[in-house]
Amino acid sequence: MTSLFGLSYFRYRRRHARILEIYEIFLDSPKRLLHPIEISRECGLHMLDVIDTLDRAPEIFLRVPSGRETTTKYGLRPAVAVQEHEEIEEFIRKRVFHETLYFYGILVVVILTVVVLGLSLLPYLVTLF
């Protein structure tokens, strides 16, 4: 359940380590803007995984199209670049926590719906047998 009506859910859940690794690559780099190929070489991930991670965390990473149509570089958002590393880790940890709560909330609702439907259909099933 990645996207529903254009809304993205679970963008940080299961990706938080990758997001932090890419964030640290931006901090260690002398350049402000990096191409996904440069990031993928640094962290050892496939370029498409890097692009997916960068696009799923728009609160942290900023997409900057260059003059050419084919080249897109990424950078840290200015508000993120001036914050401390611990603050960004805390932000990501909170997002992961909220998305995990949201995931388990949906799971509980689905299970309760199945149980209620099963209990409401029980008298009909008893009369059939």
NURO-110649 format. One record per residue (C-alpha): x negated, y, z negated; residue in three letters; residue number from 1. Coordinates in Angstrom, 2 decimals. Layout:
SITE     east    north       up    r    k
SITE        X        Y        Z  ALA  NUM
...
//
This chain:
SITE     east    north       up    r    k
SITE     0.00     0.00     0.00  MET    1
SITE    -2.32     2.62     1.26  THR    2
SITE     0.05     5.08     2.82  SER    3
SITE     3.77     5.63     2.48  LEU    4
SITE     5.39     8.49     4.40  PHE    5
SITE     2.00    10.11     4.84  GLY    6
SITE     1.17    10.00     1.12  LEU    7
SITE    -1.96     8.13     0.13  SER    8
SITE    -1.90     6.06    -3.02  TYR    9
SITE    -4.77     4.37    -4.80  PHE   10
SITE    -7.50     6.49    -3.29  ARG   11
SITE    -9.89     6.20    -6.24  TYR   12
SITE    -8.97     2.79    -7.61  ARG   13
SITE   -11.56     0.15    -6.61  ARG   14
SITE   -13.65     2.83    -4.88  ARG   15
SITE   -14.89     4.85    -7.84  HIS   16
SITE   -18.41     3.38    -7.83  ALA   17
SITE   -18.78     4.10    -4.10  ARG   18
SITE   -17.49     7.66    -4.58  ILE   19
SITE   -19.97     8.29    -7.39  LEU   20
SITE   -22.81     6.84    -5.33  GLU   21
SITE   -22.02     9.13    -2.39  ILE   22
SITE   -21.65    12.08    -4.79  TYR   23
SITE   -25.13    11.39    -6.16  GLU   24
SITE   -26.53    11.21    -2.62  ILE   25
SITE   -25.17    14.72    -2.03  PHE   26
SITE   -26.75    15.94    -5.27  LEU   27
SITE   -30.16    14.46    -4.40  ASP   28
SITE   -30.16    15.75    -0.84  SER   29
SITE   -31.76    19.12    -0.06  PRO   30
SITE   -29.13    19.68     2.67  LYS   31
SITE   -25.64    20.90     1.85  ARG   32
SITE   -23.96    19.05     4.73  LEU   33
SITE   -24.61    15.41     5.60  LEU   34
SITE   -23.50    13.26     8.50  HIS   35
SITE   -21.91     9.90     7.59  PRO   36
SITE   -24.83     8.09     9.26  ILE   37
SITE   -27.27     9.77     6.84  GLU   38
SITE   -25.10     8.80     3.89  ILE   39
SITE   -24.73     5.22     5.09  SER   40
SITE   -28.50     4.87     5.43  ARG   41
SITE   -29.01     6.15     1.90  GLU   42
SITE   -26.40     3.97     0.18  CYS   43
SITE   -26.57     0.90     2.43  GLY   44
SITE   -22.88     0.89     3.37  LEU   45
SITE   -21.36     0.69     6.82  HIS   46
SITE   -20.67     4.09     8.36  MET   47
SITE   -16.91     3.41     8.66  LEU   48
SITE   -16.75     2.58     4.94  ASP   49
SITE   -18.52     5.85     4.17  VAL   50
SITE   -16.11     7.83     6.38  ILE   51
SITE   -13.13     6.10     4.76  ASP   52
SITE   -14.45     6.91     1.28  THR   53
SITE   -15.16    10.54     2.16  LEU   54
SITE   -11.70    11.00     3.69  ASP   55
SITE    -9.95     9.39     0.72  ARG   56
SITE   -11.48    11.77    -1.80  ALA   57
SITE   -10.64    15.23    -0.43  PRO   58
SITE   -10.78    16.74    -3.93  GLU   59
SITE   -14.53    16.06    -3.98  ILE   60
SITE   -15.73    15.96    -0.38  PHE   61
SITE   -15.10    18.54     2.31  LEU   62
SITE   -14.96    17.72     6.02  ARG   63
SITE   -16.80    20.33     8.08  VAL   64
SITE   -16.45    20.08    11.87  PRO   65
SITE   -19.44    21.43    13.72  SER   66
SITE   -19.57    23.31    17.00  GLY   67
SITE   -19.55    20.12    19.00  ARG   68
SITE   -16.31    18.18    19.09  GLU   69
SITE   -17.90    14.82    18.29  THR   70
SITE   -19.93    15.75    15.24  THR   71
SITE   -18.34    16.03    11.82  THR   72
SITE   -20.37    16.52     8.69  LYS   73
SITE   -19.30    16.34     5.08  TYR   74
SITE   -20.23    18.35     2.05  GLY   75
SITE   -19.25    18.79    -1.56  LEU   76
SITE   -16.43    21.17    -2.26  ARG   77
SITE   -17.74    24.42    -3.78  PRO   78
SITE   -15.78    23.87    -7.00  ALA   79
SITE   -17.28    20.40    -7.33  VAL   80
SITE   -20.82    21.47    -6.46  ALA   81
SITE   -21.03    23.85    -9.43  VAL   82
SITE   -19.64    21.38   -11.99  GLN   83
SITE   -21.77    19.10   -14.11  GLU   84
SITE   -22.21    15.44   -13.21  HIS   85
SITE   -20.37    14.33   -16.36  GLU   86
SITE   -17.35    16.44   -15.47  GLU   87
SITE   -17.07    14.82   -12.05  ILE   88
SITE   -17.43    11.36   -13.60  GLU   89
SITE   -14.67    12.23   -16.05  GLU   90
SITE   -12.44    13.49   -13.22  PHE   91
SITE   -12.92    10.28   -11.25  ILE   92
SITE   -12.37     8.13   -14.34  ARG   93
SITE    -9.10     9.93   -15.07  LYS   94
SITE    -7.93     9.48   -11.48  ARG   95
SITE    -8.73     5.76   -11.64  VAL   96
SITE    -6.85     5.48   -14.94  PHE   97
SITE    -3.76     7.25   -13.57  HIS   98
SITE    -3.75     5.19   -10.39  GLU   99
SITE    -4.10     1.99   -12.44  THR  100
SITE    -1.14     3.01   -14.60  LEU  101
SITE     0.85     3.79   -11.46  TYR  102
SITE    -0.05     0.40    -9.96  PHE  103
SITE     0.98    -1.54   -13.06  TYR  104
SITE     4.17     0.54   -13.35  GLY  105
SITE     5.17    -0.47    -9.84  ILE  106
SITE     4.31    -4.09   -10.64  LEU  107
SITE     6.48    -4.07   -13.78  VAL  108
SITE     9.42    -2.54   -11.90  VAL  109
SITE     9.20    -5.19    -9.19  VAL  110
SITE     9.00    -8.03   -11.72  ILE  111
SITE    11.91    -6.64   -13.75  LEU  112
SITE    13.98    -6.27   -10.58  THR  113
SITE    13.36    -9.91    -9.67  VAL  114
SITE    14.26   -11.03   -13.21  VAL  115
SITE    17.47    -8.98   -13.29  VAL  116
SITE    18.52   -10.25    -9.87  LEU  117
SITE    17.73   -13.80   -10.92  GLY  118
SITE    19.79   -13.47   -14.10  LEU  119
SITE    22.69   -11.86   -12.28  SER  120
SITE    22.75   -14.64    -9.68  LEU  121
SITE    22.47   -17.41   -12.28  LEU  122
SITE    26.27   -17.86   -12.80  PRO  123
SITE    26.78   -18.20    -9.04  TYR  124
SITE    24.01   -20.74    -8.76  LEU  125
SITE    25.48   -22.79   -11.64  VAL  126
SITE    28.87   -22.98    -9.93  THR  127
SITE    27.25   -24.22    -6.70  LEU  128
SITE    25.66   -27.20    -8.38  PHE  129
//
